[in-house]
């Protein structure tokens, strides 16, 4: 089955569902606060609810480099299956939680288990797809994350119709069952050359567990990639966490309308961006080795005027148009991060590399979420959103000036 020309796309389809469940299970909690605080009084304070959200983010970020190292050393199929099973079991168990402490530790465990997925999943897709289809494959996979984020809101719907316990139970059991599906259909990418080398020269294949980390941290190109990944993560997380608030303030509408309006706009435009960016990048790189970098740069360029208009716009046309432009641009950027990484980092260390990238992205998100929260209290949310455009411009110039790949697929 793995030799079929269609199987690389089967892998994308299988992992698309995992990506959806990854984001859906983590987002559910944020939508069910009103229902849960009736049974767990500690959640009535914003500070305690913030602790639940923060513990996931910090542990997820700290675990990301380690999860990448693990993914480069073990069979990724079983790592993905195990990760999905554990976080789904945690989701199921949250339906039985009766105290804040129980929720806190379950949320922490979810941070560990979910962090194990992304580096393994993206590196597996990158291995199955050549330079002719890699960006499109990664882009399609990213739409699963967007869809999961959107569907997480349905936890509140189930909670209103039945109970918040039932919402956790329902989504948890779906993930557990799907882990069994992956056991049957998901296959690790065979690497014949590596297997032959290991059989003929086993002494040469014994490497220190942190060797990949050391090689990455002495790779100047990787540091450049790390910077240009982290900087756009600032507006990326800012839009994810604060755009509904900005919509409500600048348009003078209720949050019940601003929330769906902002999330639907971003989700739709991001979907367009990752697909368009994936197709363009895969075609461009066949003619120019910097094609992926140029495609990503076009995406980042679109986010710059978008952030200014999001910050200062006060008409429905301006703000919706700006949010749509941002989503398309960020989607083009999102679809090309791992493919660009593949031009500078050996396949043996790609999961480790993406784990480090994921960590700096999450920590950037934690920083900007806190900063924009303070800006909101001071009435400066729009102004600070617009200022992020300048930071993105700096990252864009660094990317275009310093990233110069010499191959479509770095394998050594």
C-alpha positions as CSV (number, residue, x, y, z in Angstrom):
1,X,0.0,0.0,0.0
2,X,2.9,2.4,0.8
3,X,4.3,1.9,-2.7
4,X,1.1,3.3,-4.3
5,X,1.4,6.7,-5.9
6,X,-1.8,7.6,-4.0
7,X,-0.6,6.6,-0.5
8,X,1.2,9.9,0.2
9,X,-2.2,11.6,-0.2
10,X,-3.8,8.9,2.0
11,X,-1.3,9.9,4.7
12,X,-2.4,13.6,4.4
13,X,-6.0,12.6,4.6
14,X,-5.4,10.4,7.7
15,X,-3.4,13.1,9.5
16,X,-5.8,15.8,8.5
17,X,-8.3,14.2,10.9
18,X,-5.7,14.0,13.6
19,X,-4.9,17.7,13.1
20,X,-8.6,18.5,13.4
21,X,-8.9,16.6,16.7
22,X,-5.7,18.2,18.0
23,X,-7.0,21.7,17.8
24,X,-10.6,20.8,18.5
25,X,-9.9,19.1,21.8
26,X,-7.7,21.9,23.0
27,X,-10.2,24.7,22.0
28,X,-13.3,23.1,23.6
29,X,-12.5,24.2,27.1
30,X,-12.5,27.9,26.1
31,X,-16.0,27.7,24.8
32,X,-17.6,25.8,27.7
33,X,-16.7,28.1,30.6
34,X,-20.2,29.2,31.4
35,X,-21.5,25.6,31.6
36,X,-18.5,24.3,33.6
37,X,-18.4,27.1,36.2
38,X,-21.8,26.1,37.5
39,X,-20.4,22.7,38.6
40,X,-16.8,23.9,39.4
41,X,-17.1,27.3,41.2
42,X,-13.3,27.9,41.0
43,X,-13.8,28.6,37.3
44,X,-15.9,31.6,38.0
45,X,-12.8,33.7,38.4
46,X,-11.0,34.8,35.2
47,X,-7.6,34.2,36.9
48,X,-8.3,30.5,37.5
49,X,-9.6,30.0,34.0
50,X,-6.5,31.8,32.7
51,X,-4.3,29.3,34.6
52,X,-6.0,26.4,32.8
53,X,-5.3,28.0,29.4
54,X,-1.7,29.0,30.3
55,X,-0.6,25.7,31.7
56,X,-1.4,24.0,28.4
57,X,0.5,26.7,26.4
58,X,3.7,26.6,28.5
59,X,3.9,22.8,28.7
60,X,3.1,22.5,25.0
61,X,5.9,24.9,24.2
62,X,8.5,23.4,26.5
63,X,7.7,19.9,25.2
64,X,7.9,20.8,21.5
65,X,11.7,20.5,21.1
66,X,11.7,17.2,23.1
67,X,8.8,15.8,21.0
68,X,10.8,16.7,17.8
69,X,13.9,14.8,19.1
70,X,11.7,11.8,20.0
71,X,10.0,11.9,16.5
72,X,13.4,11.8,14.8
73,X,14.4,8.7,16.8
74,X,11.3,6.5,16.9
75,X,8.6,5.1,14.5
76,X,6.4,8.1,13.9
77,X,3.3,6.1,13.3
78,X,3.3,4.8,16.8
79,X,4.2,8.2,18.2
80,X,1.2,9.7,16.4
81,X,-1.1,6.9,17.5
82,X,0.0,7.1,21.1
83,X,-0.2,10.9,21.2
84,X,-3.8,10.9,19.8
85,X,-4.9,8.1,22.1
86,X,-3.5,9.8,25.2
87,X,-4.9,13.3,24.5
88,X,-8.3,11.8,23.5
89,X,-8.3,9.8,26.8
90,X,-7.5,13.0,28.7
91,X,-10.4,14.7,26.9
92,X,-12.7,11.9,27.9
93,X,-11.4,12.0,31.5
94,X,-12.1,15.8,31.7
95,X,-15.8,14.9,31.6
96,X,-15.4,13.3,35.0
97,X,-13.5,16.2,36.6
98,X,-15.1,17.7,39.6
99,X,-12.4,20.1,40.9
100,X,-10.2,22.8,39.5
101,X,-7.1,20.8,40.5
102,X,-8.2,17.8,38.5
103,X,-8.8,20.0,35.4
104,X,-5.5,21.7,35.9
105,X,-3.4,18.4,35.8
106,X,-5.5,17.0,33.0
107,X,-4.9,20.1,31.0
108,X,-1.1,19.8,31.7
109,X,-1.1,16.2,30.5
110,X,-2.9,17.3,27.4
111,X,-0.1,19.8,26.7
112,X,2.4,17.0,26.8
113,X,0.5,14.6,24.6
114,X,-0.6,17.1,22.0
115,X,3.0,18.5,21.7
116,X,4.1,15.0,20.5
117,X,2.0,15.2,17.3
118,X,2.9,18.2,15.1
119,X,6.6,17.6,14.6
120,X,6.0,13.9,13.9
121,X,3.0,14.5,11.6
122,X,4.6,17.2,9.5
123,X,7.9,15.4,9.1
124,X,6.1,12.2,8.0
125,X,4.1,14.2,5.4
126,X,7.3,15.9,4.2
127,X,9.0,12.5,3.8
128,X,6.1,11.1,1.8
129,X,5.9,14.1,-0.6
130,X,8.6,15.3,-3.0
131,X,9.3,18.9,-3.8
132,X,6.6,18.7,-6.4
133,X,3.7,18.3,-3.9
134,X,5.2,19.1,-0.5
135,X,3.8,22.6,0.1
136,X,0.3,21.6,-1.1
137,X,0.3,18.5,1.1
138,X,1.4,20.5,4.2
139,X,-1.1,23.2,3.3
140,X,-4.0,20.7,3.1
141,X,-2.9,19.3,6.5
142,X,-2.9,22.8,8.0
143,X,-6.6,23.3,7.0
144,X,-7.3,20.4,9.5
145,X,-6.0,22.6,12.3
146,X,-8.2,25.6,11.1
147,X,-11.2,23.3,10.9
148,X,-10.5,21.9,14.4
149,X,-10.3,25.4,15.9
150,X,-13.6,26.3,14.3
151,X,-15.3,23.0,15.4
152,X,-14.1,23.5,19.0
153,X,-17.0,25.9,19.4
154,X,-19.5,23.1,19.0
155,X,-18.4,21.9,22.4
156,X,-20.5,24.8,23.8
157,X,-23.4,23.7,21.6
158,X,-23.3,20.1,23.0
159,X,-22.9,21.5,26.5
160,X,-26.0,23.6,26.1
161,X,-28.1,20.8,24.7
162,X,-26.8,18.0,27.0
163,X,-23.9,18.8,29.4
164,X,-20.3,19.9,29.3
165,X,-19.4,16.4,30.6
166,X,-21.1,14.9,27.5
167,X,-19.1,17.2,25.2
168,X,-15.8,16.0,26.6
169,X,-16.9,12.3,26.6
170,X,-18.2,12.5,23.0
171,X,-15.1,14.1,21.4
172,X,-12.8,12.0,23.6
173,X,-14.3,8.7,22.4
174,X,-14.1,9.8,18.8
175,X,-10.3,10.3,19.1
176,X,-9.8,7.0,20.9
177,X,-11.6,5.2,18.1
178,X,-9.7,7.1,15.4
179,X,-6.4,6.0,17.0
180,X,-7.5,2.4,16.3
181,X,-8.1,3.4,12.6
182,X,-4.6,4.8,12.4
183,X,-3.1,1.5,13.7
184,X,-4.6,-0.2,10.6
185,X,-4.0,2.4,7.9
186,X,-1.1,4.7,8.8
187,X,2.4,3.4,7.8
188,X,5.8,4.8,8.5
189,X,7.8,5.9,5.5
190,X,10.3,3.2,4.5
191,X,13.8,4.5,4.2
192,X,15.7,1.8,2.3
193,X,19.1,3.5,2.3
194,X,19.1,4.1,6.1
195,X,18.1,0.5,6.7
196,X,20.9,-0.8,4.5
197,X,23.5,1.4,6.2
198,X,22.3,0.3,9.6
199,X,22.6,-3.4,8.6
200,X,26.1,-3.0,7.1
201,X,27.5,-0.5,9.5
202,X,25.6,-0.5,12.7
203,X,28.3,1.3,14.6
204,X,27.9,4.3,12.3
205,X,24.2,4.7,13.1
206,X,24.6,5.1,16.8
207,X,24.3,8.8,17.5
208,X,23.8,10.8,20.6
209,X,20.1,11.6,21.3
210,X,20.9,15.4,21.2
211,X,23.2,15.3,18.2
212,X,20.5,16.7,15.9
213,X,19.9,19.6,18.4
214,X,23.5,20.4,18.4
215,X,23.7,20.4,14.6
216,X,20.7,22.6,14.3
217,X,21.9,25.2,16.7
218,X,25.2,25.6,14.8
219,X,23.3,26.0,11.5
220,X,23.0,29.7,10.7
221,X,20.2,29.1,8.1
222,X,18.2,27.4,10.8
223,X,18.5,30.4,13.1
224,X,17.2,32.6,10.3
225,X,14.3,30.3,9.8
226,X,13.6,30.3,13.6
227,X,13.5,34.1,13.6
228,X,11.3,34.5,10.6
229,X,8.9,31.8,12.0
230,X,8.7,33.4,15.4
231,X,8.1,36.9,14.4
232,X,4.9,36.3,12.3
233,X,3.7,34.1,15.1
234,X,3.2,37.3,17.1
235,X,0.4,38.7,14.9
236,X,-0.8,35.1,14.2
237,X,-1.5,34.4,17.9
238,X,-2.7,38.0,18.4
239,X,-5.3,37.6,15.7
240,X,-6.3,34.2,17.0
241,X,-6.9,35.4,20.6
242,X,-7.8,39.1,20.2
243,X,-9.4,39.7,16.8
244,X,-13.0,39.1,18.1
245,X,-12.4,41.7,20.8
246,X,-11.0,44.2,18.2
247,X,-14.0,43.5,15.9
248,X,-16.4,44.3,18.7
249,X,-14.6,47.5,19.7
250,X,-13.9,48.9,16.2
251,X,-17.3,48.0,14.7
252,X,-19.3,48.7,17.9
253,X,-21.1,45.3,17.7
254,X,-21.8,42.7,20.4
255,X,-19.3,39.9,21.0
256,X,-21.9,37.3,20.0
257,X,-21.7,38.7,16.5
258,X,-18.0,39.8,16.5
259,X,-16.8,36.3,17.5
260,X,-18.3,34.3,14.6
261,X,-17.7,37.1,12.1
262,X,-13.9,37.2,12.9
263,X,-13.3,33.5,13.2
264,X,-15.3,32.6,10.0
265,X,-13.4,35.3,8.0
266,X,-10.0,34.1,9.2
267,X,-10.8,30.4,8.8
268,X,-12.1,30.9,5.2
269,X,-9.3,33.1,4.1
270,X,-6.6,31.0,5.7
271,X,-8.0,27.9,3.9
272,X,-7.7,29.8,0.6
273,X,-4.1,30.9,1.5
274,X,-2.7,27.5,2.3
275,X,-4.1,25.9,-0.8
276,X,-3.0,28.8,-3.1
277,X,0.3,29.1,-1.4
278,X,0.9,25.3,-1.6
279,X,0.2,25.1,-5.3
280,X,2.2,28.2,-6.2
281,X,5.2,27.2,-4.1
282,X,5.3,23.6,-5.5
283,X,5.3,25.0,-9.1
284,X,7.7,27.9,-8.5
285,X,10.3,25.8,-6.7
286,X,10.7,23.6,-9.9
287,X,11.9,26.7,-11.7
288,X,13.6,28.6,-8.9
289,X,15.1,27.2,-5.7
290,X,13.9,30.2,-3.8
291,X,10.3,29.7,-5.1
292,X,9.1,28.6,-1.6
293,X,10.8,31.5,0.0
294,X,9.2,34.0,-2.4
295,X,5.8,32.4,-2.0
296,X,6.1,32.7,1.8
297,X,7.3,36.3,1.4
298,X,4.2,37.2,-0.7
299,X,2.1,35.9,2.1
300,X,3.9,37.9,4.8
301,X,3.7,41.0,2.6
302,X,-0.1,40.7,2.5
303,X,-0.2,40.6,6.3
304,X,1.5,44.0,6.6
305,X,-1.2,46.3,5.2
306,X,-3.8,44.0,6.7
307,X,-2.5,44.5,10.2
308,X,-2.6,48.3,9.8
309,X,-6.1,48.2,8.5
310,X,-7.2,45.8,11.2
311,X,-5.8,48.1,13.8
312,X,-7.2,51.4,12.5
313,X,-10.1,50.5,10.3
314,X,-13.6,51.3,11.7
315,X,-15.9,50.3,8.8
316,X,-17.1,46.8,8.1
317,X,-15.6,46.8,4.6
318,X,-12.1,47.8,5.8
319,X,-11.9,45.4,8.8
320,X,-13.4,42.4,7.0
321,X,-11.2,43.0,4.0
322,X,-8.2,43.4,6.2
323,X,-8.9,40.2,8.1
324,X,-9.4,38.3,4.9
325,X,-6.2,39.6,3.5
326,X,-4.3,38.6,6.7
327,X,-5.8,35.1,6.6
328,X,-4.8,34.6,2.9
329,X,-1.3,35.9,3.6
330,X,-0.8,33.9,6.8
331,X,-2.0,30.8,5.1
332,X,0.6,31.1,2.4
333,X,3.2,31.6,5.1
334,X,1.9,28.6,7.1
335,X,1.9,26.2,4.1
336,X,5.6,26.8,3.4
337,X,7.4,26.6,6.8
338,X,8.1,22.9,6.8
339,X,8.9,22.8,3.0
340,X,11.4,25.6,3.4
341,X,12.9,23.8,6.4
342,X,13.3,20.8,4.2
343,X,15.7,22.8,1.9
344,X,18.1,23.5,4.8
345,X,17.7,20.6,7.3
346,X,18.3,16.9,6.8
347,X,15.3,14.6,7.0
348,X,16.9,13.0,10.0
349,X,16.5,16.1,12.1
350,X,13.4,17.8,10.6
351,X,11.0,16.8,13.5
352,X,13.6,18.2,16.0
353,X,13.8,21.4,14.0
354,X,10.1,21.9,13.7
355,X,9.8,21.1,17.5
356,X,12.1,24.1,18.2
357,X,10.1,26.3,15.8
358,X,6.9,25.3,17.4
359,X,8.3,26.2,20.8
360,X,9.4,29.7,19.8
361,X,6.0,30.2,18.1
362,X,4.0,29.2,21.1
363,X,6.2,31.3,23.5
364,X,5.7,34.2,21.1
365,X,2.0,33.6,21.3
366,X,2.0,33.6,25.1
367,X,4.0,36.9,25.1
368,X,1.7,38.7,22.6
369,X,-1.5,37.4,24.2
370,X,-0.5,38.9,27.5
371,X,0.8,42.1,25.9
372,X,-2.4,42.7,23.9
373,X,-4.5,42.0,27.0
374,X,-2.8,44.9,28.7
375,X,-3.3,47.0,25.5
376,X,-7.0,46.2,25.6
377,X,-7.2,47.5,29.2
378,X,-5.4,50.7,28.1
379,X,-7.5,51.2,25.0
380,X,-4.5,50.7,22.7
381,X,-5.4,47.3,21.1
382,X,-5.9,48.7,17.6
383,X,-2.7,50.7,17.7
384,X,-0.6,47.8,18.9
385,X,-2.0,45.5,16.2
386,X,-0.9,48.0,13.6
387,X,2.6,48.3,15.1
388,X,3.0,44.5,14.6
389,X,3.2,45.3,10.8
390,X,6.6,46.9,11.3
391,X,8.0,43.8,13.1
392,X,6.7,41.5,10.3
393,X,8.4,43.8,7.7
394,X,11.8,43.3,9.5
395,X,11.3,39.5,9.5
396,X,10.4,39.6,5.8
397,X,13.6,41.5,4.9
398,X,15.7,39.1,6.9
399,X,14.1,36.1,5.1
400,X,14.6,37.6,1.6
401,X,18.1,38.8,2.2
402,X,19.6,35.8,4.0
403,X,17.8,32.6,3.1
404,X,19.4,31.1,0.0
405,X,18.8,27.4,-0.5
406,X,21.0,25.3,-2.7
407,X,18.7,22.3,-3.1
408,X,15.0,21.4,-3.2
409,X,15.4,18.7,-0.6
410,X,18.3,18.6,1.8
411,X,19.0,15.0,2.5
412,X,22.5,14.9,4.0
